[in-house]
Amino acid sequence: MIEYALNFGFVCVALALLMNLYRLTVGPTTADRVLAVDTMAINAIALLVLFGIGQATAMYFEGALLFAMFGFVSTVAYCKFVLRGDIIE
């Protein structure tokens, strides 16, 4: 039963990634593109967690935490760059 749930989760996250990729390429504003990249990072975290459940190892959960921290910092830095034109004050 867990295999079916994992496969369903992989399909749902893959569809979400495709929709985010569409928003990234077609998005009319820069804010749409930033949100698409941030959501893609969240979907990548979900893929890591699903893969960790499927492999029954905790290593992927640690990778998901690191990826979440990196995604947050990069999104904040890019938003600051878009708003102010400079990252370091």
N, C-alpha and C positions, 0 to 999 in steps of 0.2 A: 504494500500500500504506500509506503514512503517513496518508492520509486516513481509512482504515478504523480504524487504530490510534487516531487522534485522536478519531474519533467514538465508538469504544468507551470511551475514557478519559472523554470528556464524559458519556456515559451513566452510567458507574460513579460518577463524582463527583456527578452529579445525584441518583442514588439514595442515596448517602451523605449528601448534604445533606438529603434528605427524611427519612431515618431520624434524623438529628440534630435536625431540626425537631420530629419527634415526641417525642424525648427531652426537648427543651426545653420543650414544652408539657405533657407528661404526667409528667415526672420527679418522683418523690415527694419528693426532698430538694433542698436548695439545691446540694449538691455535684454532683448529677446535672445540674443546669442549668448550672453553671459548666463542667463537663466538656463538655457539649454545645456551649456557645458557643465554647470553645477548639477543639474538633474542627471546628466550622463555619469557624473562622478558618483552620485548616490546609487544609480543603477549598477555601476561597476562594483560598488560595495555589496549590493544585494547579490550579485553574481558570485562574489567571493564567499559570502556566507552560505549560499546554496551549495557551492562546490565543496565547502568545508563540511557541511552536513552530509553530502553524498559520499565524501571520502572518509568521514568519521575521524577527523583530525582537527586539533585546535590551532594548527599553524595558520590556516587560512583566516581564522577569526582575528588573530594578531595582525595579519596583513591588512584585513579590512579596517581595523582601528587606525593603523598607520595611514592608509589611503584616505580615511575620513579626515584625519588631521591635515594631511597635505591638501586635500580638496578644499577644506574650509579656508586655510591660509591663502591658497592661490585665488580663490574667489574673492576674498576680501581685498587682496592686493590688486586684482584686476579692476574691481569696482572703484577702488581709490584712484587708480590710474585713469579710468574713464572720467571720473568726476573732477579730479584736480589736475590731471596731466603729469603728476609726479608721484612716485611711490614713497620715496624717502624725503622727509621734510627737512 
